Amino acid sequence: MVTSPSVPRLVVAAPSSGSGKTTVATGLMATLARRGLSVSPHKVGPDYIDPGYHALATGRVGRNLDAYLCGPELIGPLFLHGARGCDIAVVEGVMGLYDGAAGEGELASTAQVAKLLRAPVVLVVDASSQSRSVAALVHGFVTWDPEVRIGGVILNKVASDRHEALLREALDSVGVPVLGVLRRVEQVETPSRHLGLVPVAERRAAAVDAVAAMAAQVFAGCDLEALVALARGAGALSCEAWDAAEVLPSTGDGGHRERSRVAVAGGSAFTFSYAEHAELLHAAGAEVVPFDPLRDERLPEGTRGLVVGGGFPEVYAAELSANEPLREAVAGLALGGAPVAAECAGLLYLCRELDGRPMCGVLDASARMTGRLTLGYRDAVAVSDSVLAGAGERMRGHEFHRTAVEPGSGTGTAAPAWGVLVPERRVEGFVQRNVHASYLHTHWAAAPGVARRFVERCRTS
């Protein structure tokens, strides 16, 4: 059994969403970084937006830990990969501490990730409408699962010194230390839209101010020495760090083949991606080149493949549509047979139109905003051979959007991409020549062969 060097770490969780864990986690990351520590930021679940704020707070890539998408066995290795060379790691939880994938018990919950990481938990409690009852709430969370170690509580939205005294007196009976008290103040300005916080890329200057305000709250209200001491009490992990080059070993050519250039969409309209995807593409032999569909009128010179991830193209539909030279370049690349992988926002961008505005026209489908939120984990199987998977291969994904594409799957020369098995049986997405477009967000660390298959197609197409 391999035991990796222990990285001091803690998990910031809460009884429910809206309790203040993002403020505490991001503020703690920023405060520790400003003290000269190298801080590794992590987020439980499939969320793409919070890691952007974490990266701003720490100067390091924000990484996700999702036991549904990647499997519990990869949580420790992916954590150690992100935490290489760091002094301390802070993991922000998702939803309530014990909330996981629907119908799957503890799977993908913050509690499960904390146990897999052998990390102590700091529980952030919204105390705005309670006093003595806080003891019953915390006692319940502490005793629900004895394998989850709740090492302390941070009280949020405390009204006054008297309110704080009542809360502390009540919690004395539970035996869980109070590691911080944040007063009820005007909330840090972190505007939201239909899918959560507005990404950092869209409001960088304001996001810098927001992170600074979170750091100020944590610095003023939390016992930083106690939090660091708690993090140092985390147990050793019996696994090794994940490494893209190790999971995609050399194909035996000695690394002498020319790298295929893969363009990856970014900028304000396409902010949703996992850092491991680019790392896997590189390990598979690609030269990964970012570009911004809002600003760049051409694809990077020599592009052999294209990856367009998630984001908010509906917010930027007018600007994306106005960039006609790039739309034509994307259509030409796809028509020429180059591999194209598009997820969610990327799917919308490849459609004929989005909310009545012309898009790339790669797919004979129309996209529009709706009032309906589609959200949840998906268990799927590849229906058709594609640049990402062979027919019959299983993949887990996550769907998160308020749009609709008509027709919803496969039209004309296109075939469906996925057969969704859970939560309901249906087909989804498009496979057309070397184009794979789907609503499903997937994490390639769970199936690194996806990256190799894509890059091989780039070489041979």
Secondary structure, 3 states (H helix, E strand, C coil): CCCECCCCEEEEECCCCCCCHHHHHHHHHHHHHHCCCCEEEEEECCCCCHHHHHHHHHCCCCEEECCCCCCHHHHHHHHHHHCCCCCEEEEECCCCCCCCCCCCCCCCCHHHHHHHHCCCEEEEEECCCCCCHHHHHHHHHHHHCCCCCEEEEEEEEECCHHHHHHHHHHHHCCCCCEEEEEECCCCCCCCEECCEECCHHHCHHHHHHHHHHHHHHHHHHECHHHHHHHHHCCCCECCCCCCHHHHCCCCCCCCCCCCEEEEEECCCCCCECCHHHHHHHHHCCEEEEEECCCCCCCCCCCEEEEEECECCCCCCHHHHHHCHHHHHHHHHHHHCCCCEEEECHHHHHHCCEECCEECCCCCCCEEEEEEEEEEEEEEEEECCCCCCCCCCCEEEEEEEEEEEEECCECCCCCECCEEEEECCCEEEEEEECCEEEECCEECHHHCCHHHHHHHHHHHHC
